[in-house]
């Protein structure tokens, strides 16, 4: 009889242990259940790491769209600046002529050179033109006067002028005979050859430098 009571007691203890184990197992399952939403959250985080926020848009400064936008902005700015700059006047786009602009009573002779824009568009010109006189003694380059050279935008069909000053030959001798004029527009390498409209001769120089002087673009008017 005692043995039977001990057996029942043992069975009761075993049953209690089994029930506790089952409850622990159920608790473990209940605790592990939330891991599924956590995994979903982790999956959503990996998508965000791919360059999207909660609204599905790439975050600022990330993703190819952000880089492309920044690059286009820089390119557009540069393009806008370039398109707003007026191209310079080229030799082939200018009609260049020269005429005598000497006024009675002037101590020196003057030749006025006209540069007319015939390009069909506006063009920019400034600085000094290159001026060389062809003579029977060789080429004679004009010196710049040193005046400030204004910047000029020539509209199509518009002209600008500059002056060439030279001394009269009052020596009584034959002097140096001028046979032609060569003009190179500012910032250009192509020159044009023109007839010399001024006095036929220049005085012989003493070797101290050219007696011919050239003013900047815009330094002379149509009348000299």
Secondary structure, DSSP 4 states (H G I P E B T S, - for coil): -HHHHHHHHHHHHHHHHHHHHHHHHHHHHHHHHTHHHHHHHHHHHHHHHTT--TTS-PPTT-HHHHHHHHHHHHHHHHHHHHHTSPPBPPGGGEEEEEEE---TT-SEEEEEEEEEE-SSS-EEE-S--EEEEEETTEEEEPEE-------EEEPTT-EEEEEEEEE---SSS--EEEEEEEEE-TT---EEEE---S-SEEPPP-SSS-S-EEPPTTSS-TT-
